[in-house]
């Protein structure tokens, strides 16, 4: 039987400052994580400008780590999501079964899905997540695939007015712009779609927002973003689209760092800009940088979750599981009539390190990659 996700979060706890996530808030996240399968990528959303140390929980489900199979109902029989009887979870499982079908359009186009649990207090007995589909790198991004996925998730096709506005928002993208993910915001009772868009820059963003019909003006975001963008390597836009484009605007700031080595100096420079503008408390900036690192438990195998300990033993002495702690991105949120807000998204990533003695090199990746490298 596999462990639940909370066994992974337990390993992260000593590296999380109470300035970022209070013990009470972390306990609420653990309540949710105990009901979810272990996933090789999970993390936390933290508000940077508020003294309250609250956080939301994010979980990425993939084919490679078996979490997709659990959603589809064919995973470890000791871990079933079928106990969640809420209609949202029933639709999530239907989506998972279609996504898990070999050769299906969803299997070809969608690389992973991301569940986001908003947590402000003690969570409900059946936690309801927002749900994002994220495209494979080489996906065609056909509208039909998006519509099929969203129809499964909502239980009905997109309303004509929403579909028309989604199409217009995608057609308005400049050259090089593309949709990277699409969200269904179940937890917030928003019946439209969140579009996550890559390939936009400070130069192309104003024109795109005007063409898409965003109701705000550049004066609401341009001064702050002009100061922050030079510290980032890539921007991504999140836009809520219903019958109209909603006023909330999210801009993600990413660094193109390797999983092998975190770049705390550049994160520090970006966070310093936010601190100077009152959007990031000094204690939270320091806590974010202290989060970054990695963990392996070769000297303490008993501390590993039981299923990872079994896998490690089966692979032999030349492979071990590693947990990486990274800052995935920082998001700036703009809403008319409100001051901007900054959030940080912390990632906890489980990978494997294997010694390929035949080729005289180390392999770092998912379980299948490392297992293949160990075959004599």
C-alpha positions as a Markdown table, in Angstrom:
| # | Residue | x | y | z |
|---|---|---|---|---|
| 1 | Unk | 0.0 | 0.0 | 0.0 |
| 2 | Unk | 1.3 | 3.5 | -0.9 |
| 3 | Unk | 1.6 | 6.3 | 1.7 |
| 4 | Unk | -0.4 | 9.4 | 1.4 |
| 5 | Unk | 1.0 | 12.8 | 0.4 |
| 6 | Unk | 1.3 | 14.0 | 4.0 |
| 7 | Unk | 4.4 | 11.7 | 4.4 |
| 8 | Unk | 6.2 | 13.9 | 1.8 |
| 9 | Unk | 5.0 | 17.1 | 3.4 |
| 10 | Unk | 6.3 | 15.9 | 6.8 |
| 11 | Unk | 9.8 | 15.8 | 5.3 |
| 12 | Unk | 9.4 | 19.4 | 4.2 |
| 13 | Unk | 8.1 | 20.7 | 7.5 |
| 14 | Unk | 11.5 | 21.4 | 9.2 |
| 15 | Unk | 12.5 | 23.6 | 6.3 |
| 16 | Unk | 9.3 | 25.8 | 6.4 |
| 17 | Unk | 9.5 | 28.8 | 8.6 |
| 18 | Unk | 6.5 | 29.6 | 10.7 |
| 19 | Unk | 6.8 | 33.1 | 9.1 |
| 20 | Unk | 5.6 | 31.5 | 5.9 |
| 21 | Unk | 3.2 | 28.8 | 7.1 |
| 22 | Unk | 2.1 | 28.7 | 10.8 |
| 23 | Unk | 2.0 | 25.3 | 12.6 |
| 24 | Unk | -1.8 | 25.6 | 12.6 |
| 25 | Unk | -2.0 | 26.3 | 8.9 |
| 26 | Unk | 0.4 | 23.5 | 8.1 |
| 27 | Unk | -1.7 | 21.1 | 10.1 |
| 28 | Unk | -4.7 | 22.1 | 7.9 |
| 29 | Unk | -2.7 | 21.4 | 4.8 |
| 30 | Unk | -1.7 | 18.0 | 6.3 |
| 31 | Unk | -5.4 | 17.1 | 6.8 |
| 32 | Unk | -5.9 | 17.5 | 3.0 |
| 33 | Unk | -2.6 | 15.8 | 2.1 |
| 34 | Unk | -3.6 | 12.7 | 4.2 |
| 35 | Unk | -6.4 | 12.1 | 1.7 |
| 36 | Unk | -4.3 | 12.4 | -1.5 |
| 37 | Unk | -1.8 | 10.1 | -3.2 |
| 38 | Unk | 1.9 | 10.8 | -3.1 |
| 39 | Unk | 2.9 | 13.0 | -6.0 |
| 40 | Unk | 6.4 | 13.8 | -7.3 |
| 41 | Unk | 5.5 | 17.5 | -7.4 |
| 42 | Unk | 3.5 | 19.4 | -4.8 |
| 43 | Unk | 3.9 | 22.7 | -3.0 |
| 44 | Unk | 2.5 | 25.7 | -1.2 |
| 45 | Unk | 1.1 | 29.1 | -2.2 |
| 46 | Unk | 2.2 | 31.8 | 0.3 |
| 47 | Unk | 1.1 | 35.4 | 0.6 |
| 48 | Unk | 4.1 | 37.6 | 0.9 |
| 49 | Unk | 2.8 | 41.0 | 2.0 |
| 50 | Unk | 0.5 | 39.8 | 4.8 |
| 51 | Unk | 1.7 | 39.0 | 8.4 |
| 52 | Unk | -0.7 | 36.0 | 8.5 |
| 53 | Unk | 1.2 | 32.8 | 7.8 |
| 54 | Unk | -1.5 | 31.1 | 5.7 |
| 55 | Unk | -0.9 | 28.9 | 2.7 |
| 56 | Unk | -2.8 | 26.9 | 0.0 |
| 57 | Unk | -1.8 | 23.4 | -1.2 |
| 58 | Unk | -0.9 | 22.5 | -4.7 |
| 59 | Unk | -0.5 | 18.9 | -6.1 |
| 60 | Unk | 0.6 | 17.9 | -9.6 |
| 61 | Unk | -0.6 | 14.6 | -10.9 |
| 62 | Unk | 1.5 | 12.8 | -13.5 |
| 63 | Unk | 1.7 | 9.5 | -15.4 |
| 64 | Unk | 5.3 | 8.8 | -14.4 |
| 65 | Unk | 4.8 | 8.7 | -10.6 |
| 66 | Unk | 1.5 | 6.7 | -10.7 |
| 67 | Unk | -0.7 | 9.6 | -9.4 |
| 68 | Unk | -2.6 | 9.7 | -12.7 |
| 69 | Unk | -3.5 | 6.1 | -12.3 |
| 70 | Unk | -4.8 | 6.8 | -8.8 |
| 71 | Unk | -7.1 | 9.5 | -10.2 |
| 72 | Unk | -8.3 | 7.2 | -12.9 |
| 73 | Unk | -9.1 | 4.5 | -10.4 |
| 74 | Unk | -6.5 | 1.9 | -11.4 |
| 75 | Unk | -3.8 | 2.7 | -8.8 |
| 76 | Unk | -2.9 | 1.1 | -5.6 |
| 77 | Unk | -6.0 | -0.7 | -4.3 |
| 78 | Unk | -5.2 | 0.5 | -0.8 |
| 79 | Unk | -5.5 | 4.1 | -1.8 |
| 80 | Unk | -8.8 | 5.1 | -3.4 |
| 81 | Unk | -10.2 | 8.5 | -4.3 |
| 82 | Unk | -13.6 | 7.0 | -4.9 |
| 83 | Unk | -14.4 | 7.7 | -1.2 |
| 84 | Unk | -14.9 | 11.4 | -2.3 |
| 85 | Unk | -18.5 | 11.3 | -3.3 |
| 86 | Unk | -18.9 | 15.0 | -4.1 |
| 87 | Unk | -20.0 | 15.7 | -7.8 |
| 88 | Unk | -16.8 | 17.7 | -8.5 |
| 89 | Unk | -14.7 | 14.6 | -7.5 |
| 90 | Unk | -16.9 | 12.3 | -9.6 |
| 91 | Unk | -16.2 | 14.6 | -12.6 |
| 92 | Unk | -12.5 | 14.7 | -11.8 |
| 93 | Unk | -12.4 | 10.9 | -11.8 |
| 94 | Unk | -14.2 | 10.7 | -15.2 |
| 95 | Unk | -11.7 | 13.1 | -16.6 |
| 96 | Unk | -8.8 | 11.0 | -15.1 |
| 97 | Unk | -10.2 | 7.8 | -16.7 |
| 98 | Unk | -10.3 | 9.5 | -20.1 |
| 99 | Unk | -6.9 | 11.1 | -19.7 |
| 100 | Unk | -5.5 | 7.7 | -18.7 |
| 101 | Unk | -6.8 | 6.0 | -21.9 |
| 102 | Unk | -3.8 | 5.0 | -24.1 |
| 103 | Unk | -4.0 | 6.9 | -27.5 |
| 104 | Unk | -6.8 | 9.3 | -26.4 |
| 105 | Unk | -6.5 | 12.9 | -27.4 |
| 106 | Unk | -6.3 | 13.9 | -23.7 |
| 107 | Unk | -3.4 | 11.5 | -23.2 |
| 108 | Unk | -1.5 | 12.9 | -26.2 |
| 109 | Unk | -2.1 | 16.6 | -25.4 |
| 110 | Unk | -2.1 | 16.9 | -21.6 |
| 111 | Unk | 1.1 | 16.4 | -19.8 |
| 112 | Unk | -0.1 | 16.8 | -16.2 |
| 113 | Unk | -2.9 | 18.2 | -14.1 |
| 114 | Unk | -2.6 | 20.5 | -11.1 |
| 115 | Unk | -5.0 | 20.6 | -8.2 |
| 116 | Unk | -5.0 | 23.7 | -6.0 |
| 117 | Unk | -6.7 | 23.6 | -2.6 |
| 118 | Unk | -7.6 | 27.0 | -1.1 |
| 119 | Unk | -7.2 | 26.8 | 2.7 |
| 120 | Unk | -8.2 | 29.6 | 5.0 |
| 121 | Unk | -9.1 | 27.5 | 8.1 |
| 122 | Unk | -10.0 | 23.9 | 8.9 |
| 123 | Unk | -10.7 | 22.3 | 5.6 |
| 124 | Unk | -14.0 | 20.6 | 4.7 |
| 125 | Unk | -14.2 | 16.9 | 5.1 |
| 126 | Unk | -14.2 | 16.6 | 1.3 |
| 127 | Unk | -11.8 | 19.3 | 0.0 |
| 128 | Unk | -12.8 | 20.8 | -3.3 |
| 129 | Unk | -9.8 | 21.9 | -5.5 |
| 130 | Unk | -9.4 | 24.2 | -8.5 |
| 131 | Unk | -8.2 | 22.1 | -11.4 |
| 132 | Unk | -5.7 | 22.9 | -14.2 |
| 133 | Unk | -4.8 | 21.0 | -17.3 |
| 134 | Unk | -1.3 | 21.6 | -18.5 |
| 135 | Unk | -0.3 | 20.8 | -22.0 |
| 136 | Unk | 2.6 | 18.7 | -23.2 |
| 137 | Unk | 5.5 | 20.7 | -24.6 |
| 138 | Unk | 4.7 | 19.7 | -28.2 |
| 139 | Unk | 0.9 | 19.7 | -27.9 |
| 140 | Unk | -1.2 | 21.1 | -30.7 |
| 141 | Unk | -3.4 | 22.9 | -28.2 |
| 142 | Unk | -6.5 | 22.3 | -30.4 |
| 143 | Unk | -9.6 | 24.0 | -29.1 |
| 144 | Unk | -11.5 | 20.6 | -29.3 |
| 145 | Unk | -9.1 | 19.1 | -26.7 |
| 146 | Unk | -9.7 | 22.0 | -24.3 |
| 147 | Unk | -13.5 | 21.7 | -24.8 |
| 148 | Unk | -13.4 | 17.9 | -24.2 |
| 149 | Unk | -11.5 | 18.3 | -21.0 |
| 150 | Unk | -13.6 | 21.2 | -19.7 |
| 151 | Unk | -16.9 | 19.4 | -20.6 |
| 152 | Unk | -15.7 | 16.4 | -18.5 |
| 153 | Unk | -14.8 | 18.7 | -15.6 |
| 154 | Unk | -17.9 | 20.9 | -15.6 |
| 155 | Unk | -20.3 | 18.1 | -16.6 |
| 156 | Unk | -21.5 | 20.1 | -19.6 |
| 157 | Unk | -20.1 | 21.9 | -22.6 |
| 158 | Unk | -18.8 | 25.4 | -22.3 |
| 159 | Unk | -21.6 | 28.0 | -22.5 |
| 160 | Unk | -21.6 | 29.7 | -25.9 |
| 161 | Unk | -20.8 | 33.1 | -24.5 |
| 162 | Unk | -17.8 | 31.8 | -22.6 |
| 163 | Unk | -16.5 | 29.7 | -25.5 |
| 164 | Unk | -16.7 | 32.8 | -27.8 |
| 165 | Unk | -14.7 | 34.9 | -25.3 |
| 166 | Unk | -12.1 | 32.1 | -24.8 |
| 167 | Unk | -11.6 | 31.8 | -28.6 |
| 168 | Unk | -11.3 | 35.6 | -28.9 |
| 169 | Unk | -8.7 | 35.7 | -26.0 |
| 170 | Unk | -6.6 | 33.0 | -27.7 |
| 171 | Unk | -6.9 | 34.6 | -31.2 |
| 172 | Unk | -5.7 | 37.9 | -29.7 |
| 173 | Unk | -2.3 | 36.4 | -28.7 |
| 174 | Unk | 0.7 | 37.9 | -30.3 |
| 175 | Unk | 3.3 | 35.9 | -32.3 |
| 176 | Unk | 5.0 | 33.5 | -29.9 |
| 177 | Unk | 2.2 | 33.6 | -27.4 |
| 178 | Unk | 0.4 | 30.4 | -26.5 |
| 179 | Unk | -1.9 | 28.8 | -23.9 |
| 180 | Unk | 0.1 | 26.6 | -21.5 |
| 181 | Unk | -2.7 | 25.6 | -19.0 |
| 182 | Unk | -6.4 | 26.0 | -18.6 |
| 183 | Unk | -8.1 | 26.1 | -15.2 |
| 184 | Unk | -11.6 | 25.2 | -13.8 |
| 185 | Unk | -11.9 | 27.2 | -10.6 |
| 186 | Unk | -14.3 | 24.9 | -8.7 |
| 187 | Unk | -13.3 | 26.1 | -5.3 |
| 188 | Unk | -14.1 | 29.7 | -6.1 |
| 189 | Unk | -17.4 | 29.0 | -7.9 |
| 190 | Unk | -16.3 | 30.8 | -11.0 |
| 191 | Unk | -18.0 | 29.3 | -14.0 |
| 192 | Unk | -15.6 | 30.6 | -16.6 |
| 193 | Unk | -12.1 | 29.5 | -17.5 |
| 194 | Unk | -8.7 | 30.6 | -16.3 |
| 195 | Unk | -6.3 | 30.8 | -19.2 |
| 196 | Unk | -2.6 | 30.6 | -18.4 |
| 197 | Unk | -0.6 | 32.2 | -21.2 |
| 198 | Unk | 3.1 | 32.1 | -22.0 |
| 199 | Unk | 5.2 | 34.0 | -24.6 |
| 200 | Unk | 4.1 | 37.6 | -23.5 |
| 201 | Unk | 6.6 | 40.4 | -22.7 |
| 202 | Unk | 6.3 | 43.9 | -21.3 |
| 203 | Unk | 6.2 | 45.1 | -24.9 |
| 204 | Unk | 3.4 | 42.8 | -26.1 |
| 205 | Unk | 1.3 | 42.7 | -22.9 |
| 206 | Unk | -0.5 | 46.1 | -23.2 |
| 207 | Unk | -1.6 | 45.4 | -26.8 |
| 208 | Unk | -2.7 | 41.9 | -25.9 |
| 209 | Unk | -4.8 | 42.9 | -23.0 |
| 210 | Unk | -6.5 | 45.6 | -25.0 |
| 211 | Unk | -7.3 | 43.1 | -27.9 |
| 212 | Unk | -8.6 | 40.5 | -25.4 |
| 213 | Unk | -10.9 | 43.0 | -23.8 |
| 214 | Unk | -9.4 | 43.2 | -20.3 |
| 215 | Unk | -11.3 | 46.1 | -18.5 |
| 216 | Unk | -8.3 | 47.7 | -16.8 |
| 217 | Unk | -5.6 | 50.0 | -17.9 |
| 218 | Unk | -1.8 | 49.6 | -18.1 |
| 219 | Unk | -1.4 | 52.2 | -15.4 |
| 220 | Unk | -2.7 | 49.6 | -12.9 |
| 221 | Unk | 0.2 | 47.1 | -13.5 |
| 222 | Unk | 2.9 | 48.7 | -15.6 |
| 223 | Unk | 4.8 | 50.7 | -12.9 |
| 224 | Unk | 5.3 | 47.6 | -10.7 |
| 225 | Unk | 5.9 | 45.1 | -13.5 |
| 226 | Unk | 8.4 | 47.4 | -15.2 |
| 227 | Unk | 10.4 | 47.2 | -12.0 |
| 228 | Unk | 10.1 | 43.5 | -11.4 |
| 229 | Unk | 10.3 | 42.1 | -15.0 |
| 230 | Unk | 14.0 | 42.8 | -15.5 |
| 231 | Unk | 14.7 | 40.5 | -12.6 |
| 232 | Unk | 12.7 | 37.7 | -14.1 |
| 233 | Unk | 13.5 | 35.5 | -17.1 |
| 234 | Unk | 10.0 | 34.7 | -18.2 |
| 235 | Unk | 6.5 | 36.1 | -17.6 |
| 236 | Unk | 3.3 | 34.2 | -17.7 |
| 237 | Unk | -0.2 | 35.7 | -17.6 |
| 238 | Unk | -3.3 | 34.3 | -16.0 |
| 239 | Unk | -6.6 | 35.7 | -17.2 |
| 240 | Unk | -10.1 | 34.8 | -16.0 |
| 241 | Unk | -12.5 | 34.5 | -18.9 |
| 242 | Unk | -16.3 | 34.2 | -18.5 |
| 243 | Unk | -18.9 | 35.9 | -20.7 |
| 244 | Unk | -16.4 | 38.8 | -20.4 |
| 245 | Unk | -12.8 | 39.0 | -19.4 |
| 246 | Unk | -12.7 | 39.5 | -15.7 |
| 247 | Unk | -10.7 | 42.4 | -14.1 |
| 248 | Unk | -8.4 | 40.2 | -12.0 |
| 249 | Unk | -5.0 | 39.9 | -13.6 |
| 250 | Unk | -2.2 | 37.6 | -12.6 |
| 251 | Unk | 1.4 | 37.8 | -13.8 |
| 252 | Unk | 3.8 | 35.1 | -12.9 |
| 253 | Unk | 7.6 | 35.8 | -12.7 |
| 254 | Unk | 9.8 | 32.7 | -13.5 |
| 255 | Unk | 13.5 | 32.1 | -13.4 |
| 256 | Unk | 15.0 | 29.6 | -15.9 |
| 257 | Unk | 16.9 | 27.7 | -13.3 |
| 258 | Unk | 17.9 | 24.1 | -13.3 |
| 259 | Unk | 16.4 | 21.5 | -11.0 |
| 260 | Unk | 20.0 | 20.6 | -10.2 |
| 261 | Unk | 20.9 | 23.9 | -8.7 |
| 262 | Unk | 18.7 | 26.7 | -7.3 |
| 263 | Unk | 19.6 | 30.3 | -8.0 |
| 264 | Unk | 19.0 | 32.0 | -4.7 |
| 265 | Unk | 20.9 | 35.1 | -5.6 |
| 266 | Unk | 18.5 | 36.0 | -8.5 |
| 267 | Unk | 15.4 | 35.1 | -6.4 |
| 268 | Unk | 16.8 | 37.4 | -3.7 |
| 269 | Unk | 17.1 | 40.2 | -6.1 |
| 270 | Unk | 13.6 | 39.8 | -7.4 |
| 271 | Unk | 12.1 | 39.6 | -3.9 |
| 272 | Unk | 14.1 | 42.7 | -2.8 |
| 273 | Unk | 12.2 | 44.7 | -5.4 |
| 274 | Unk | 8.9 | 43.5 | -3.9 |
| 275 | Unk | 10.1 | 44.2 | -0.4 |
| 276 | Unk | 11.1 | 47.8 | -1.3 |
| 277 | Unk | 7.5 | 48.3 | -2.6 |
| 278 | Unk | 5.9 | 46.9 | 0.5 |
| 279 | Unk | 4.7 | 43.7 | -1.2 |
| 280 | Unk | 6.9 | 41.3 | 0.6 |
| 281 | Unk | 7.7 | 41.3 | 4.3 |
| 282 | Unk | 11.4 | 41.1 | 5.1 |
| 283 | Unk | 10.8 | 38.0 | 7.3 |
| 284 | Unk | 9.0 | 36.2 | 4.5 |
| 285 | Unk | 11.8 | 37.1 | 2.0 |
| 286 | Unk | 14.4 | 35.5 | 4.3 |
| 287 | Unk | 12.1 | 32.5 | 4.9 |
| 288 | Unk | 11.6 | 31.9 | 1.2 |
| 289 | Unk | 15.4 | 31.8 | 0.6 |
| 290 | Unk | 15.9 | 29.5 | 3.5 |
| 291 | Unk | 13.4 | 27.1 | 2.0 |
| 292 | Unk | 15.5 | 26.4 | -1.0 |
| 293 | Unk | 17.7 | 23.2 | -0.8 |
| 294 | Unk | 17.5 | 19.5 | -1.2 |
| 295 | Unk | 17.1 | 16.4 | 1.0 |
| 296 | Unk | 18.1 | 12.8 | 0.8 |
| 297 | Unk | 17.9 | 10.3 | 3.6 |
| 298 | Unk | 20.6 | 7.7 | 2.8 |
| 299 | Unk | 21.9 | 7.9 | 6.4 |
| 300 | Unk | 18.3 | 7.7 | 7.8 |
| 301 | Unk | 16.3 | 5.4 | 5.5 |
| 302 | Unk | 13.8 | 4.8 | 8.3 |
| 303 | Unk | 12.6 | 8.4 | 7.8 |
| 304 | Unk | 11.6 | 7.8 | 4.2 |
| 305 | Unk | 7.9 | 7.1 | 3.4 |
| 306 | Unk | 7.5 | 3.3 | 3.4 |
| 307 | Unk | 6.8 | 2.9 | -0.4 |
| 308 | Unk | 9.9 | 5.0 | -1.3 |
| 309 | Unk | 11.9 | 2.9 | 1.1 |
| 310 | Unk | 10.7 | -0.3 | -0.6 |
| 311 | Unk | 11.4 | 1.1 | -4.1 |
| 312 | Unk | 14.9 | 2.2 | -3.0 |
| 313 | Unk | 15.6 | -1.2 | -1.7 |
| 314 | Unk | 14.4 | -2.9 | -4.9 |
| 315 | Unk | 16.6 | -0.6 | -7.0 |
| 316 | Unk | 19.7 | -1.4 | -4.9 |
| 317 | Unk | 22.5 | 0.7 | -3.5 |
| 318 | Unk | 23.1 | 2.7 | -6.6 |
| 319 | Unk | 19.8 | 4.7 | -6.5 |
| 320 | Unk | 18.3 | 6.9 | -3.9 |
| 321 | Unk | 15.2 | 9.2 | -3.7 |
| 322 | Unk | 15.9 | 13.0 | -3.5 |
| 323 | Unk | 13.5 | 15.8 | -2.5 |
| 324 | Unk | 14.2 | 19.2 | -4.0 |
| 325 | Unk | 12.9 | 22.4 | -2.4 |
| 326 | Unk | 12.5 | 25.2 | -4.9 |
| 327 | Unk | 10.7 | 28.5 | -5.5 |
| 328 | Unk | 8.6 | 27.7 | -8.6 |
| 329 | Unk | 7.5 | 31.3 | -9.3 |
| 330 | Unk | 6.3 | 34.5 | -7.8 |
| 331 | Unk | 2.9 | 35.9 | -8.9 |
| 332 | Unk | 1.7 | 39.5 | -8.9 |
| 333 | Unk | -2.0 | 39.9 | -8.7 |
| 334 | Unk | -3.7 | 43.1 | -9.9 |
| 335 | Unk | -7.4 | 44.0 | -9.3 |
| 336 | Unk | -8.9 | 47.4 | -10.0 |
| 337 | Unk | -9.5 | 49.4 | -6.8 |
| 338 | Unk | -7.1 | 47.2 | -4.7 |
| 339 | Unk | -3.3 | 47.4 | -4.1 |
| 340 | Unk | -1.3 | 44.7 | -5.9 |
| 341 | Unk | -0.5 | 41.5 | -4.1 |
| 342 | Unk | 2.5 | 39.2 | -4.3 |
| 343 | Unk | 2.5 | 35.5 | -3.8 |
| 344 | Unk | 5.2 | 32.9 | -3.8 |
| 345 | Unk | 4.8 | 29.3 | -5.0 |
| 346 | Unk | 7.1 | 26.8 | -3.3 |
| 347 | Unk | 7.7 | 23.5 | -4.9 |
| 348 | Unk | 8.6 | 20.1 | -3.3 |
| 349 | Unk | 9.8 | 17.8 | -6.0 |
| 350 | Unk | 10.7 | 14.1 | -5.6 |
| 351 | Unk | 13.2 | 12.7 | -8.0 |
| 352 | Unk | 15.7 | 9.8 | -8.2 |
| 353 | Unk | 19.4 | 9.8 | -8.4 |
| 354 | Unk | 21.0 | 6.7 | -10.0 |
| 355 | Unk | 24.5 | 5.7 | -10.8 |
| 356 | Unk | 24.8 | 4.3 | -14.3 |
| 357 | Unk | 28.0 | 2.3 | -13.8 |
| 358 | Unk | 27.9 | 0.9 | -17.3 |
| 359 | Unk | 28.3 | 4.4 | -18.8 |
| 360 | Unk | 30.2 | 5.9 | -15.9 |
| 361 | Unk | 27.7 | 8.7 | -15.2 |
| 362 | Unk | 24.8 | 9.7 | -12.9 |
| 363 | Unk | 21.2 | 9.9 | -14.0 |
| 364 | Unk | 18.8 | 12.3 | -12.3 |
| 365 | Unk | 15.1 | 12.1 | -13.2 |
| 366 | Unk | 11.9 | 10.2 | -12.6 |
| 367 | Unk | 11.7 | 6.6 | -11.4 |
| 368 | Unk | 11.5 | 5.1 | -14.9 |
| 369 | Unk | 14.5 | 7.0 | -16.2 |
| 370 | Unk | 16.7 | 5.9 | -13.3 |
| 371 | Unk | 15.4 | 2.3 | -13.3 |
| 372 | Unk | 16.3 | 2.1 | -17.1 |
| 373 | Unk | 19.8 | 3.4 | -16.4 |
| 374 | Unk | 20.5 | 0.6 | -13.8 |
| 375 | Unk | 19.7 | -2.2 | -16.2 |
| 376 | Unk | 23.0 | -4.1 | -16.9 |
